Amino acid sequence: MTPWLIVALFSAAFAGVAWYLLSGVKVKSGWQNGDGPIARWLDERRRRKFNDQLPEALATMSNALRAGFSISQAFDSVVDRGDAPMCEEFAILQQQLRIGMGFEEALESLSGRVGSDDLTLVTTAILISRKTGGNVTEIFDKISDTIRARMKIERKVRTLTAQGRMQGILVSSMPLVLCVAMVLLKPDMMIPFLCSFIGFVSVLAVVVLIAAGWLIIRKITKIDV
């Protein structure tokens, strides 16, 4: 097997992986939406940041309601005092309300756009309280306390699983580091081996095993709270 064929095969494999990772990444209403791994990672990263800001936003809205403001004015206070992405999403909500969209439809649009279970709980509580006449401020306070307690547990779980994640990264990167080191130290031995059919199959098998091991470690260390 010639070196040019090896280079072509590795280039095709790299292009295929890059296409898979970047596929489906598109910006929509300030959020990353797509089916590719990078799109899901960006979406989860922004959603996690939104959830971290949600208890503070609930406290801001609760204080505004206690001061006699309407629920729409409470949303405005989040837009004025909040940080991105919280203020961005509530700004879109307010724009939808101003152009004539129904209150329930705007909240459902916000919940579907963000994709946060915590926000879904908040929007459901707002809609129920508007129909039944419940105390929204108390509901916001209880939801905020629940979210803070869950976030505390999540941080503890991430701390306990940090060692396993780091071990997975080190074990996965070690074969690549050793391969590069061997090519630099013994090029007359490694380059003919990598250019051979057996070498290509060996490298491919190593990549598959590393990917399988990483997925197993990720499955073990990822705990939903």
Phi and psi in degrees as GROMACS dihedral restraints (atoms count N, CA, C in turn):
[ dihedral_restraints ]
;  ai    aj    ak    al  type     phi  dphi    fc
    3     4     5     6     1   -75.1    20    10
    4     5     6     7     1   155.8    20    10
    6     7     8     9     1   -60.0    20    10
    7     8     9    10     1   -34.6    20    10
    9    10    11    12     1   -64.9    20    10
   10    11    12    13     1   -36.5    20    10
   12    13    14    15     1   -67.2    20    10
   13    14    15    16     1   -38.7    20    10
   15    16    17    18     1   -61.3    20    10
   16    17    18    19     1   -45.5    20    10
   18    19    20    21     1   -62.6    20    10
   19    20    21    22     1   -41.1    20    10
   21    22    23    24     1   -64.7    20    10
   22    23    24    25     1   -41.9    20    10
   24    25    26    27     1   -65.5    20    10
   25    26    27    28     1   -44.2    20    10
   27    28    29    30     1   -66.6    20    10
   28    29    30    31     1   -36.1    20    10
   30    31    32    33     1   -65.4    20    10
   31    32    33    34     1   -42.0    20    10
   33    34    35    36     1   -64.2    20    10
   34    35    36    37     1   -41.0    20    10
   36    37    38    39     1   -63.9    20    10
   37    38    39    40     1   -43.1    20    10
   39    40    41    42     1   -64.4    20    10
   40    41    42    43     1   -41.8    20    10
   42    43    44    45     1   -63.9    20    10
   43    44    45    46     1   -39.0    20    10
   45    46    47    48     1   -64.6    20    10
   46    47    48    49     1   -42.4    20    10
   48    49    50    51     1   -64.6    20    10
   49    50    51    52     1   -43.4    20    10
   51    52    53    54     1   -62.6    20    10
   52    53    54    55     1   -41.5    20    10
   54    55    56    57     1   -62.9    20    10
   55    56    57    58     1   -40.4    20    10
   57    58    59    60     1   -66.2    20    10
   58    59    60    61     1   -41.1    20    10
   60    61    62    63     1   -69.5    20    10
   61    62    63    64     1   -37.3    20    10
   63    64    65    66     1   -92.9    20    10
   64    65    66    67     1    -6.5    20    10
   66    67    68    69     1   -68.1    20    10
   67    68    69    70     1   139.9    20    10
   69    70    71    72     1    82.7    20    10
   70    71    72    73     1     4.1    20    10
   72    73    74    75     1   -83.2    20    10
   73    74    75    76     1   115.9    20    10
   75    76    77    78     1  -151.0    20    10
   76    77    78    79     1   143.5    20    10
   78    79    80    81     1   -86.8    20    10
   79    80    81    82     1   131.1    20    10
   81    82    83    84     1  -145.5    20    10
   82    83    84    85     1   111.6    20    10
   84    85    86    87     1    58.4    20    10
   85    86    87    88     1    36.6    20    10
   87    88    89    90     1    81.7    20    10
   88    89    90    91     1    -2.2    20    10
   90    91    92    93     1  -113.3    20    10
   91    92    93    94     1   151.7    20    10
   93    94    95    96     1   -86.5    20    10
   94    95    96    97     1   124.4    20    10
   96    97    98    99     1  -127.7    20    10
   97    98    99   100     1   129.6    20    10
   99   100   101   102     1   171.3    20    10
  100   101   102   103     1   176.3    20    10
  102   103   104   105     1  -103.9    20    10
  103   104   105   106     1   -11.5    20    10
  105   106   107   108     1   -73.1    20    10
  106   107   108   109     1   161.7    20    10
  108   109   110   111     1   -60.0    20    10
  109   110   111   112     1   -41.0    20    10
  111   112   113   114     1   -66.7    20    10
  112   113   114   115     1   -39.2    20    10
  114   115   116   117     1   -61.7    20    10
  115   116   117   118     1   -43.9    20    10
  117   118   119   120     1   -65.9    20    10
  118   119   120   121     1   -37.7    20    10
  120   121   122   123     1   -65.7    20    10
  121   122   123   124     1   -44.3    20    10
  123   124   125   126     1   -64.4    20    10
  124   125   126   127     1   -39.6    20    10
  126   127   128   129     1   -64.1    20    10
  127   128   129   130     1   -45.2    20    10
  129   130   131   132     1   -67.3    20    10
  130   131   132   133     1   -37.8    20    10
  132   133   134   135     1   -63.3    20    10
  133   134   135   136     1   -44.9    20    10
  135   136   137   138     1   -70.0    20    10
  136   137   138   139     1   -37.8    20    10
  138   139   140   141     1   -64.5    20    10
  139   140   141   142     1   -39.4    20    10
  141   142   143   144     1   -63.9    20    10
  142   143   144   145     1   -39.7    20    10
  144   145   146   147     1   -65.7    20    10
  145   146   147   148     1   -38.7    20    10
  147   148   149   150     1   -63.1    20    10
  148   149   150   151     1   -44.5    20    10
  150   151   152   153     1   -63.5    20    10
  151   152   153   154     1   -35.7    20    10
  153   154   155   156     1   -64.9    20    10
  154   155   156   157     1   -32.3    20    10
  156   157   158   159     1   -86.2    20    10
  157   158   159   160     1   -13.3    20    10
  159   160   161   162     1   -63.8    20    10
  160   161   162   163     1   -44.0    20    10
  162   163   164   165     1   -57.9    20    10
  163   164   165   166     1   -39.8    20    10
  165   166   167   168     1   -67.3    20    10
  166   167   168   169     1   -37.7    20    10
  168   169   170   171     1   -65.5    20    10
  169   170   171   172     1   -39.3    20    10
  171   172   173   174     1   -63.9    20    10
  172   173   174   175     1   -39.6    20    10
  174   175   176   177     1   -64.4    20    10
  175   176   177   178     1   -39.1    20    10
  177   178   179   180     1   -64.3    20    10
  178   179   180   181     1   -44.9    20    10
  180   181   182   183     1   -66.8    20    10
  181   182   183   184     1   -37.3    20    10
  183   184   185   186     1   -63.8    20    10
  184   185   186   187     1   -43.0    20    10
  186   187   188   189     1   -65.0    20    10
  187   188   189   190     1   -37.8    20    10
  189   190   191   192     1   -66.2    20    10
  190   191   192   193     1   -39.7    20    10
  192   193   194   195     1   -67.3    20    10
  193   194   195   196     1   -38.3    20    10
  195   196   197   198     1   -65.1    20    10
  196   197   198   199     1   -29.0    20    10
  198   199   200   201     1   -79.1    20    10
  199   200   201   202     1    -1.4    20    10
  201   202   203   204     1    99.5    20    10
  202   203   204   205     1     7.1    20    10
  204   205   206   207     1   -77.7    20    10
  205   206   207   208     1   159.3    20    10
  207   208   209   210     1   -80.5    20    10
  208   209   210   211     1   171.1    20    10
  210   211   212   213     1   -66.2    20    10
  211   212   213   214     1   -33.7    20    10
  213   214   215   216     1   -66.8    20    10
  214   215   216   217     1   -40.4    20    10
  216   217   218   219     1   -67.7    20    10
  217   218   219   220     1   -31.0    20    10
  219   220   221   222     1   -65.3    20    10
  220   221   222   223     1   -37.4    20    10
  222   223   224   225     1   -63.3    20    10
  223   224   225   226     1   -39.4    20    10
  225   226   227   228     1   -61.5    20    10
  226   227   228   229     1   -37.0    20    10
  228   229   230   231     1   -65.4    20    10
  229   230   231   232     1   -33.4    20    10
  231   232   233   234     1   -67.8    20    10
  232   233   234   235     1   -40.4    20    10
  234   235   236   237     1   -63.0    20    10
  235   236   237   238     1   -41.0    20    10
  237   238   239   240     1   -75.1    20    10
  238   239   240   241     1   -36.6    20    10
  240   241   242   243     1  -104.7    20    10
  241   242   243   244     1   -16.7    20    10
  243   244   245   246     1   -81.6    20    10
  244   245   246   247     1   168.2    20    10
  246   247   248   249     1  -106.5    20    10
  247   248   249   250     1   164.0    20    10
  249   250   251   252     1   -68.8    20    10
  250   251   252   253     1   143.2    20    10
  252   253   254   255     1   -89.2    20    10
  253   254   255   256     1     0.0    20    10
  255   256   257   258     1   -61.4    20    10
  256   257   258   259     1   -51.5    20    10
  258   259   260   261     1   -65.4    20    10
  259   260   261   262     1   -32.3    20    10
  261   262   263   264     1   -65.6    20    10
  262   263   264   265     1   -44.4    20    10
  264   265   266   267     1   -70.2    20    10
  265   266   267   268     1   -38.4    20    10
  267   268   269   270     1   -73.1    20    10
  268   269   270   271     1   -26.3    20    10
  270   271   272   273     1   -66.7    20    10
  271   272   273   274     1   -40.3    20    10
  273   274   275   276     1   -63.6    20    10
  274   275   276   277     1   -39.9    20    10
  276   277   278   279     1   -59.6    20    10
  277   278   279   280     1   -45.7    20    10
  279   280   281   282     1   -65.6    20    10
  280   281   282   283     1   -37.7    20    10
  282   283   284   285     1   -64.1    20    10
  283   284   285   286     1   -39.6    20    10
  285   286   287   288     1   -65.0    20    10
  286   287   288   289     1   -38.3    20    10
  288   289   290   291     1   -67.9    20    10
  289   290   291   292     1   -35.7    20    10
  291   292   293   294     1   -70.6    20    10
  292   293   294   295     1   -30.5    20    10
  294   295   296   297     1   -86.6    20    10
  295   296   297   298     1     4.1    20    10
  297   298   299   300     1   107.0    20    10
  298   299   300   301     1     4.1    20    10
  300   301   302   303     1   -69.8    20    10
  301   302   303   304     1   143.6    20    10
  303   304   305   306     1   -64.0    20    10
  304   305   306   307     1   152.8    20    10
  306   307   308   309     1   -60.7    20    10
  307   308   309   310     1   -45.7    20    10
  309   310   311   312     1   -65.9    20    10
  310   311   312   313     1   -39.4    20    10
  312   313   314   315     1   -66.1    20    10
  313   314   315   316     1   -38.9    20    10
  315   316   317   318     1   -65.5    20    10
  316   317   318   319     1   -41.1    20    10
  318   319   320   321     1   -66.4    20    10
  319   320   321   322     1   -40.6    20    10
  321   322   323   324     1   -65.7    20    10
  322   323   324   325     1   -35.1    20    10
  324   325   326   327     1   -65.6    20    10
  325   326   327   328     1   -41.6    20    10
  327   328   329   330     1   -61.8    20    10
  328   329   330   331     1   -46.4    20    10
  330   331   332   333     1   -64.0    20    10
  331   332   333   334     1   -43.0    20    10
  333   334   335   336     1   -68.7    20    10
  334   335   336   337     1   -33.2    20    10
  336   337   338   339     1   -70.5    20    10
  337   338   339   340     1   -39.8    20    10
  339   340   341   342     1   -81.3    20    10
  340   341   342   343     1   -43.2    20    10
  342   343   344   345     1    75.3    20    10
  343   344   345   346     1    29.9    20    10
  345   346   347   348     1  -102.5    20    10
  346   347   348   349     1   130.3    20    10
  348   349   350   351     1   -65.3    20    10
  349   350   351   352     1   -36.0    20    10
  351   352   353   354     1   -64.7    20    10
  352   353   354   355     1   -42.2    20    10
  354   355   356   357     1   -67.4    20    10
  355   356   357   358     1   -36.6    20    10
  357   358   359   360     1   -60.2    20    10
  358   359   360   361     1   -40.0    20    10
  360   361   362   363     1   -62.6    20    10
  361   362   363   364     1   -40.7    20    10
  363   364   365   366     1   -67.0    20    10
  364   365   366   367     1   -47.3    20    10
  366   367   368   369     1   -64.3    20    10
  367   368   369   370     1   -37.8    20    10
  369   370   371   372     1   -63.6    20    10
  370   371   372   373     1   -41.8    20    10
  372   373   374   375     1   -64.2    20    10
  373   374   375   376     1   -38.3    20    10
  375   376   377   378     1   -65.4    20    10
  376   377   378   379     1   -45.5    20    10
  378   379   380   381     1   -65.3    20    10
  379   380   381   382     1   -40.8    20    10
  381   382   383   384     1   -66.3    20    10
  382   383   384   385     1   -41.9    20    10
  384   385   386   387     1   -66.0    20    10
  385   386   387   388     1   -32.1    20    10
  387   388   389   390     1   -68.6    20    10
  388   389   390   391     1   -31.2    20    10
  390   391   392   393     1   -84.9    20    10
  391   392   393   394     1   -34.0    20    10
  393   394   395   396     1  -102.9    20    10
  394   395   396   397     1   -13.0    20    10
  396   397   398   399     1    79.6    20    10
  397   398   399   400     1    31.3    20    10
  399   400   401   402     1   -76.3    20    10
  400   401   402   403     1   170.2    20    10
  402   403   404   405     1   -82.9    20    10
  403   404   405   406     1   106.2    20    10
  405   406   407   408     1   -68.9    20    10
  406   407   408   409     1   -36.4    20    10
  408   409   410   411     1   -63.4    20    10
  409   410   411   412     1   -42.7    20    10
  411   412   413   414     1   -65.3    20    10
  412   413   414   415     1   -37.4    20    10
  414   415   416   417     1   -64.3    20    10
  415   416   417   418     1   -43.5    20    10
  417   418   419   420     1   -61.1    20    10
  418   419   420   421     1   -41.3    20    10
  420   421   422   423     1   -63.9    20    10
  421   422   423   424     1   -42.8    20    10
  423   424   425   426     1   -67.1    20    10
  424   425   426   427     1   -42.1    20    10
  426   427   428   429     1   -65.4    20    10
  427   428   429   430     1   -39.7    20    10
  429   430   431   432     1   -62.2    20    10
  430   431   432   433     1   -43.3    20    10
  432   433   434   435     1   -63.7    20    10
  433   434   435   436     1   -39.9    20    10
  435   436   437   438     1   -64.3    20    10
  436   437   438   439     1   -42.8    20    10
  438   439   440   441     1   -65.2    20    10
  439   440   441   442     1   -41.9    20    10
  441   442   443   444     1   -63.1    20    10
  442   443   444   445     1   -40.3    20    10
  444   445   446   447     1   -65.7    20    10
  445   446   447   448     1   -41.3    20    10
  447   448   449   450     1   -66.3    20    10
  448   449   450   451     1   -39.8    20    10
  450   451   452   453     1   -63.6    20    10
  451   452   453   454     1   -35.2    20    10
  453   454   455   456     1   -64.4    20    10
  454   455   456   457     1   -40.9    20    10
  456   457   458   459     1   -66.5    20    10
  457   458   459   460     1   -40.7    20    10
  459   460   461   462     1   -62.4    20    10
  460   461   462   463     1   -41.7    20    10
  462   463   464   465     1   -63.9    20    10
  463   464   465   466     1   -38.0    20    10
  465   466   467   468     1   -65.7    20    10
  466   467   468   469     1   -40.2    20    10
  468   469   470   471     1   -65.1    20    10
  469   470   471   472     1   -41.9    20    10
  471   472   473   474     1   -64.6    20    10
  472   473   474   475     1   -35.0    20    10
  474   475   476   477     1   -67.3    20    10
  475   476   477   478     1   -41.3    20    10
  477   478   479   480     1   -70.5    20    10
  478   479   480   481     1   -29.1    20    10
  480   481   482   483     1   -97.3    20    10
  481   482   483   484     1     4.3    20    10
  483   484   485   486     1   -63.4    20    10
  484   485   486   487     1   -38.8    20    10
  486   487   488   489     1   -63.7    20    10
  487   488   489   490     1   -42.1    20    10
  489   490   491   492     1   -64.1    20    10
  490   491   492   493     1   -40.5    20    10
  492   493   494   495     1   -65.7    20    10
  493   494   495   496     1   -40.7    20    10
  495   496   497   498     1   -66.3    20    10
  496   497   498   499     1   -39.1    20    10
  498   499   500   501     1   -62.7    20    10
  499   500   501   502     1   -38.9    20    10
  501   502   503   504     1   -62.8    20    10
  502   503   504   505     1   -40.8    20    10
  504   505   506   507     1   -65.8    20    10
  505   506   507   508     1   -44.1    20    10
  507   508   509   510     1   -66.4    20    10
  508   509   510   511     1   -45.3    20    10
  510   511   512   513     1   -65.2    20    10
  511   512   513   514     1   -37.1    20    10
  513   514   515   516     1   -70.4    20    10
  514   515   516   517     1   -35.3    20    10
  516   517   518   519     1   -84.9    20    10
  517   518   519   520     1   -16.8    20    10
  519   520   521   522     1   -60.7    20    10
  520   521   522   523     1   -45.8    20    10
  522   523   524   525     1   -60.1    20    10
  523   524   525   526     1   -39.2    20    10
  525   526   527   528     1   -64.6    20    10
  526   527   528   529     1   -43.1    20    10
  528   529   530   531     1   -63.0    20    10
  529   530   531   532     1   -43.1    20    10
  531   532   533   534     1   -65.7    20    10
  532   533   534   535     1   -38.2    20    10
  534   535   536   537     1   -63.7    20    10
  535   536   537   538     1   -46.0    20    10
  537   538   539   540     1   -63.0    20    10
  538   539   540   541     1   -41.7    20    10
  540   541   542   543     1   -63.8    20    10
  541   542   543   544     1   -41.3    20    10
  543   544   545   546     1   -67.2    20    10
  544   545   546   547     1   -37.3    20    10
  546   547   548   549     1   -64.2    20    10
  547   548   549   550     1   -38.7    20    10
  549   550   551   552     1   -73.3    20    10
  550   551   552   553     1   -36.5    20    10
  552   553   554   555     1   -83.7    20    10
  553   554   555   556     1   -39.2    20    10
  555   556   557   558     1  -128.4    20    10
  556   557   558   559     1    64.7    20    10
  558   559   560   561     1   -65.5    20    10
  559   560   561   562     1   -32.7    20    10
  561   562   563   564     1   -67.8    20    10
  562   563   564   565     1   -19.7    20    10
  564   565   566   567     1   -98.5    20    10
  565   566   567   568     1   -39.6    20    10
  567   568   569   570     1   -80.3    20    10
  568   569   570   571     1   -39.2    20    10
  570   571   572   573     1   -63.7    20    10
  571   572   573   574     1   -45.9    20    10
  573   574   575   576     1   -61.7    20    10
  574   575   576   577     1   -35.0    20    10
  576   577   578   579     1   -66.5    20    10
  577   578   579   580     1   -44.5    20    10
  579   580   581   582     1   -68.1    20    10
  580   581   582   583     1   -27.1    20    10
  582   583   584   585     1   -83.1    20    10
  583   584   585   586     1    -6.6    20    10
  585   586   587   588     1   -88.3    20    10
  586   587   588   589     1   165.2    20    10
  588   589   590   591     1   -66.0    20    10
  589   590   591   592     1   -41.4    20    10
  591   592   593   594     1   -63.5    20    10
  592   593   594   595     1   -40.2    20    10
  594   595   596   597     1   -64.1    20    10
  595   596   597   598     1   -40.7    20    10
  597   598   599   600     1   -63.6    20    10
  598   599   600   601     1   -44.3    20    10
  600   601   602   603     1   -64.3    20    10
  601   602   603   604     1   -38.5    20    10
  603   604   605   606     1   -64.4    20    10
  604   605   606   607     1   -44.1    20    10
  606   607   608   609     1   -64.1    20    10
  607   608   609   610     1   -41.1    20    10
  609   610   611   612     1   -63.5    20    10
  610   611   612   613     1   -41.0    20    10
  612   613   614   615     1   -64.6    20    10
  613   614   615   616     1   -39.5    20    10
  615   616   617   618     1   -62.8    20    10
  616   617   618   619     1   -43.5    20    10
  618   619   620   621     1   -61.5    20    10
  619   620   621   622     1   -43.9    20    10
  621   622   623   624     1   -63.7    20    10
  622   623   624   625     1   -43.2    20    10
  624   625   626   627     1   -67.0    20    10
  625   626   627   628     1   -38.6    20    10
  627   628   629   630     1   -63.8    20    10
  628   629   630   631     1   -43.8    20    10
  630   631   632   633     1   -62.6    20    10
  631   632   633   634     1   -42.1    20    10
  633   634   635   636     1   -64.5    20    10
  634   635   636   637     1   -42.7    20    10
  636   637   638   639     1   -63.9    20    10
  637   638   639   640     1   -40.1    20    10
  639   640   641   642     1   -65.0    20    10
  640   641   642   643     1   -40.3    20    10
  642   643   644   645     1   -65.2    20    10
  643   644   645   646     1   -37.9    20    10
  645   646   647   648     1   -66.7    20    10
  646   647   648   649     1   -44.9    20    10
  648   649   650   651     1   -63.5    20    10
  649   650   651   652     1   -41.2    20    10
  651   652   653   654     1   -63.7    20    10
  652   653   654   655     1   -37.3    20    10
  654   655   656   657     1   -66.6    20    10
  655   656   657   658     1   -36.1    20    10
  657   658   659   660     1   -72.3    20    10
  658   659   660   661     1   -42.5    20    10
  660   661   662   663     1   -84.7    20    10
  661   662   663   664     1   -11.6    20    10
  663   664   665   666     1   -91.9    20    10
  664   665   666   667     1   111.5    20    10
  666   667   668   669     1  -120.7    20    10
  667   668   669   670     1   120.9    20    10
  669   670   671   672     1   -82.7    20    10
  670   671   672   673     1   131.8    20    10
